[in-house]
Amino acid sequence: MKIIPEQLKIHSTPIALKACAFTGHREIGEDLTRDSVKTAIENLIKKGVKTFYNGAAKGFDLLSAECVLELKNTYPDLKLVLCIPYYGQEKAYLEEDKERYKTLTENCDEKILLSERYYKGCLQMRNRYMCDRSDALIAYLKKNTGGTAYTVKYFQKNRKGEIVFL
């Protein structure tokens, strides 16, 4: 069961959709599948989204970025932009996730390094950067607190766009 408090629910606003950001937890439950992520992305592509901003964090970010790359085979005009919050973000990842991260950085269309070093608040800054450039947000939200909930609230408050909850 998804936990989506009333203040996080949003109704779609009819605007032109061009770019989408992702936000989600580092731990993925059995309720989320690669196919459901690809379907959500593809539905936004059909509404006009061509650019996808991704934070390249382990968990949902890596999965959703991989899905965008897979969909580029069908939709070659898609653009994957990795928004890396600080240099060395991947150093604490498990080896498998480090390989996935490396593959993404080698195959994305653009990499944006937002800080040379980690500092308190750099992840929120990265999330705001992605939201500020997006007309849509795909969110894997399972709890009311933390970075994902913050990002959904930020998008809802500052952007007029579509939020897709997975």
Protein Blocks (a to p, Z undefined) as FASTA:
>chain_A
ZZddfklpccddddddfbdcddddfbdcfkbcfklmmmmmmmmmmnopabdcdehighjl
mmmmmmmmmmmmmmmmbccddddfbghklmmpcfklmmmmmmmmmmmmbdcdfbfbdceh
klmmmmmmmmmmpcbdcdddfbfgdjklmmmmmmmmmpccddddZZ
